[in-house]
């Protein structure tokens, strides 16, 4: 809001650089009245600030970009009954509770979501642009899930998934790669999605008469959950970050957690 035009950046971009949220989530913070610049509440979109001059606060606490160059990138194996959010007003466990204090202080945020009763791979990062691309329809990476259903899945049900379904609510889905990993009652399916439709697998199975008993995400693009126990996390390797950024059309320096 102050400073020369050359130094100004959008407020939502600044919040993303601080590792507080993706740009879309930052817009929601701004519109909710949670953000103040130089002591004045800001609710309008498109506001620009000078990070070297202006003081930005969210819910009364000052926010600043991480001091280190690059970003923080880690994989978390989310257990069931854990929320994909930074804080829950009802006091339930969140993914942040699974991280040590030194990592929580760097304020990573989830790049995407897993619902409360789903488990598996969740990417957390301080890289706002990477998070934005991870959740943008243009850049959706293939996501592989293992799904435990009560019934034996039939070839007709698998074919419906592979052909592209229309959900009961009217949403049209892209074809899903579907195969049976373990047949019989207590059938285990492997489903590969390329969309980000909310609760897509549970709603597909509901419409096909399949009862989901367990749902685990095992990979996203080049990232795999292999070898990581439930509730544990690890930093991405340099190779994984490079591969992920290549898949998303991004480049840049990186900092692994230490």
Secondary structure, DSSP 4 states (H G I P E B T S, - for coil): --S-GGGEEEHHHHHHHTTS--HHHHHHHHHTT-EEETTEE---TT-EEETTT--EEETTEE----SSSS--EEEEEEPTT-BSSS--TT---BGGGGS-HHHHTTT-EESS---TT-EEEEEEES-HHHHHHHTSGGGPPPEEEEEEESSPPPHHHHHHHHH--B-TTSPBPPP-EEEEEE-SSSEEEEEEE----TTHHHHHHHHHT--EEEEEEEEETTEE-TT--TT-EEEPPHHHHHHHHHHTT---------
